[in-house]
Amino acid sequence: MFKKNLSRRKLIKNSLGLSLAGWLGGTSTWLLKPKWSHAAGPIKIGIATDITGAIAFAGNPNWQTAQLVAEQINESGGILGRPVELILEDTASDPGVAVGNVRRLIQQGNVDVVIGGITSAMREAIKNPIVKRGKTLYLYPQLYEGQECTKHLYCTGPTPFQQISELIPFLIKKGNRRFAMPSANYLWPQLLNKWTRNSIEENGGEVVLEEYFPLDQMEYSATIGKIKKEKVDHVFNTIIPPGLSGFTKQLYESGFQSNGGSQSCVYWDENTPFYVAPEELEGAYSCLDFFHNVNDAYGQKLLKDYSAKWKDTQYQFTAGSAATGMYRAIRLYEQAVITTNGDLKREAVSSALEKVSLADGPGGGYNVVPGTGHISMNMYIAQAQKGKWNILSETKSVPPNECA
């Protein structure tokens, strides 16, 4: 009963936020109409993300980012003179619920493209209704485990190569040799850990523990006991909410960090305090395409625009939550439609996406690597220190190393 009431309260709160932001809607479908019209009608972008559920901390900055970019495009005259209209569906952190809602985007909303999905389980659930049955272009904005090579599906977040090839050698040079990999039991950790193990071993380290848990597991004392017994130097963490808070709390209380141990998680960013206490986060490492401390004028302007638009929001514009991937996806789609001279057919836009390169974006310029469905981008290693992510390393134009 408590969980149902909690979900109801979240739904009411987040629905109110959408209404106040100008969206029209009901239970799961929300419409953001442009303030002006065109004889040919608007270009319809479908947003599928978690307004409610365990991953809502990531989904909400996604719809806020989409709204910001759509309004910027419309204020600049639209795409070739046509305004952008957003249609939003709540995927509710539940792939079963999401499938029906995403079908509504295509069958009733008649969207020209769908952008969204946070977890890999969500992407796997909704990609066929979008790409195969729905015959619609799909852009997936989140960092993920790789190996997604579906035609007409483009990934605009970091791949394992972009994160792990940078982070693991860095950690080993810092003196970390013995690694533990506690993980949520689904596709992203399973495949990411293969990359991670290979990189650890190639760079002279050793994986002494690799375990998988249900997403909602909260008790980890046995695993943390093994971490201490095996004298682990570094915990490479791929547990996700809701179970993550239990692990980080128990790891911290075990004295692991105070005794010299460190941890990393490649989706942790400025929104991480939603589910990890500040003292548990202190000293942790992450590797992403953008942090708030990145010295990039365009990215800093984007942060200011986002903060001005969403003055009272608790959801920040971050990379681990896929907000940067959402931003890239909309801007890439905009440029592709310009290249097609307004042809919105999926085949035409897909062909145009292969050639898109943008000089500016959060964290720097980026481009689609032809034939891969993935993006080359700058990558940054950062460490959580006193409530901020301080940049320790930057690598320019890291290729995705996928689907070539």
N, C-alpha and C positions, 0 to 999 in steps of 0.2 A: 504493500500500500504506500509506503514512504517513497519508493522509487517512482511510482506513478504520479504521486502528488508533486514531487520534485520536478519531474519532466513537464507537468502541466504548468508549474510556475515559470520554468524556463521558457516554455512556448509563449506564454503570455508576455513575458518581459521582452523576448526577442521580436515578437510580432509588433509590440508597441514601438520598438526601435525602428523597424522597417516602416511602419505607418508614419512616424515622425519624420523619417527621411524622405517621404514623398512616394513610397511604394503603395500601390493599390493591390489588395488581395484578400486572401482568406486563410485557410488552414495551412496549405503548403505552397500554393502557387501565388507568386507576387509579380506585379508588373510595374516597371518604371518607364512611363511614357516620356518621350522628348517634349520639349516646350514648343516646338515648331514642327511643321509637317512638310512633306514633299509629295508631288503628284504620284511618284512611283512607290510611295510608302516608305516606312523605315526599314533599315537593316536590322534584323532580329537576332540578338545574341542570347542564347540560353545559358544560364548559370546554374549549375547543379552542385550544391555544397551543403555542408552540415550547419544549418542554423541552430538545430537542437542536437542533443546526444552527447556522447563522451568526447567527441572531437570538435565540438562547437567552438572551442577556443581558437581553432584553425579556420573553421568555415566562416565565421563572422567577419574576420578581416578580409576574407576573399570577396564577399559580396560588397563590402565597403570599398575595397579597391576597385572592383568592377564598376561601381557607381561613379567613383571619382574619375576614372579614365573615360567612361562614356560621356560624362558631363563635359570633360575637357575637349573631347572630340567634337561634341555638338556645339560647344561654344566657339570652336574654330571653324564652324561651317559644315560639320559632318564629314562623311566619307564620300568624296566626289559629289557633294551637295545633298546627300541623303542623311538624315539623322539616324542615330543608333538608339534602338529600343532594347531594354533588358527584360527578360522574363526569367524569374528565379524560382527554382524548386528546392525544397528542403530535402536533402538526402538522409538527414536525421541519424547519421552514424550507423545506419542499418541498411546493408545491401538489399535485403528483401523489400523494404519500404521504397528504396531508391529506384528500383527497376520500374515500378509503376509510375512514379513521379516523373522520371526521365522520359518515359514513353509519352507522357502528357506534353512535355516540351515539344516533342517532334510532331505528334499527331494532332494536337489542339493548338499549340503555340506556333507551329510551322516555322520554327527557328532555322536560321541559315547555318548556324554553328553551335555546338555545345562546348562549354569550357567548365571544367570542374572535376570533382572527386578528390578526396584526400588520401585515404589508405589505398593500398594496392588491391585489397579485397573489394573495395568500392569500385575501383577502375575495372577490375575483372568482371564485376557484376553488370556494370552499365555500358561497357564498350560495345557489346554485340547489339543491344537495343538501339544504340546510337549509330554505329558504323555499318553493321551488316543489315539488320532489319530496317533500321531507320534511314539508311543511306545518307547519313549526315556527317559532316566533318566534325572531328572531336579533337580538342586540345586539352591535354592533361597537365596541370600546372605544378604538381608536387614532385619533390625529390623522391626517388624510388629505387627498386632493386635491379633495374635494367631488363633487357631481353624482350621489350615490348616493340615488336616490329610490324604491327598491323597497319596495312595501307589505309591512308586517310586518318591516321591517329598520330598526332604530334605531341611530343613530351617537351615541356618548356622549363622543367626543373632539373636539378643536378642528377647525374647518374653515379653509380658506384665508383667508376674510374675517376670521375671528377672530384669525388670526396676522398676516397680511400687512398688513391695514389699520392695524394698530398699529405693526408693526416697521419697515416701509420708510420712512414719513414720519419716524420717529424717527432712523433711520440717516442720512437725507439732511440732517436738521437738524444732525447731528453733523459735516457737511462731506463726506460721501461722495457723489460724483457719478458716478463711472465704476465700473460693476458688471461682474463676471464671474459666470457661472452654470455651474459644472461639475456634472454630474448623472449619476446612474445611469439607465440606459436602460429605464425602465418607467413605468407609468401615473402614480404619485404625482409624480415630478419633472416629467414632461411637462405635466401639467395645472396643478400648483402654479406652475410657471415662467410660464405664461400670466398668472396673477394677478399674479405678482411683476413681470414686465416691464411690465404695464399700470400698476401702482402706481409703479414707478420712473419711468416716462415722465410720468405725470400729476403727479408731484411734482418734476419738473425734472431727473431723473437720466437716465443713458444706459446701456444694456446693450451692452458692447463685445465680449462673448464669451459664447456659449452652446453647450456641447458635451455630448454624451451618451456614456457608456462602459458596457461590460459590467460586471455587478455584481462580478466577480472580477478586474477589471483592477487591476494594481499599479504600472504605470509611467505617470507623468504629466509627464515632463520637457518634452515639446513644449508641452503646455497651460500649464504654469507659465512656460515661456519667453514665451508669448504674453501672459500676465497681466502679466509684468514689462515687456515691450516696449510694451504698450498703456497703461501707467501706470494700472492698475486701482487704485481706492481700496479697494474692498470685494468680497470673494468671498462670494456667497450659495451655500452648499454644500448640495447634495442628493445627494451620493454616500453610499452605505450600506455597511456591512460585507458581505463581507470587503475590498472594494477601498478603503474609506475610509482605513484606516491608512496605506496607501501614499501617498495624496494629501496628507494632513495632514503627514506626515513630510517629504515633498519640498517642500511649500510652506514649511514652517518653515525647512528647511535652505537654501532659496533666499534667505532674508533678508527675505521679504515683510513679516512683522510687525515686525521690528526696524527696517525702513525706513518705518514708519508705516501700513502696510496693515492692514486688519481683516477679519474674516470672521464669518459667522453660519450657524447651522443650526438649524432650528426643531424638531428632535427631540432636541437635545442637552440633557442634564440631569445629575443627580448620578451616573448610571450611565455617563456618557460615558467616564470613565477606563478602562473595559474595552477601548476600541479607539482612544483618542486620548491620547497622552502629555501629562502636565500642562503642560509647556512649550509644546506645540503648541496646547493649549486656552486658555492664558492670554489674556485680553482678548476672547475670542469672545462673541458675543451669541446669545441665544435668546429665543423668545417662546412661553410655555406657560401652561396654566391653573393651574400650581402649581410652586413651588420650595420647598426646605426652609427658606428664609429669609423666606417669606411670613408676615406678621404676622396670623395667623388662629388663634384659640384652638382651634377644632375641628380644623383641619389639624395643629396641633402636637400635640394629644392623639392624633390618629390615627398620627402618626409615632412617638410614644412607645409606643403599643400594638403597632405593627408591629415596632419594635425589640425590645420585650419578648418578643413571640411568636417572632421569628426572631433570636435573640441572636448567632448565629455566621454569619449569612448574608452572602454577598458581594453579594447582589442587593438594592438599596435600593428603597423605595417612591418612585416618581417619575412624572412626567407624560409624558415622552417615551417611556417604555417601555410606556405605556398602563395602568399600575397605577391611576392616578386614574380613567381611563375604566372600568376593571373595577370599581372601588369604586362609581362612580355607577351603572353598569349593574345591579348586584345590588340596590342600595338603591332604584332606580327600579322594578325588577321587584317587589320586596317591597311597595312602596306601591301599585302597580297591582293586585296580587293582593288586598291588603286592600280596595281600592276595589271589586273585583268580588265581595267577600264569599266569596272562596275559589274562584271559578270559574277554572279554569286553561286553558280553551279559548283558542286563539290570538286569535280575533276579540275575545273579551271583554277579554283583557289588553291587546291593542293599543289598543282604544278607551279603556281606563282610562289607559294611558300618556300619552295626549294631554292629560290634565288634571293630571299629576303635577308638583308644585313642592316642592322641599325647601330649607329655610332654611339647612342646614348641609351641608358637604362639604369635601373638600380644596380649599383656595383660596377657599372661600365658597359661597354658595347657588347653586342651578341649577334649571332647569326645562325640560321639553320644550316646544318651540314648536309649538303645534297645527298639524297639517297638513304638517309639514316632516320629521319623523323625526329631528330634530336638537335640540341642547341650547343654551340660552343660559347663558353662564358668565362669570366674571371672567377677565381675561387679564393677564399680567405679562410685562414685558420685563426680562431680567436679563443680567448680564455675568459671565463667569468671572474671578474674581480670587482668586489664592492658594488654590485648591482649593475655593472656594465660589462659588455663584451669588448675586450681590448684586442686589437688586431696584432697578431704575431707574425703572420706570413701572408704574402699575396702572390698569386701566380696568374699571369695573363692568358686569356684565350685558351683555356684548357678544353681539349676536344672531348666529346662524349664517349668515344670508343664503343659505340653500340650500332648494331644493324648494318655495318658496312659490308 
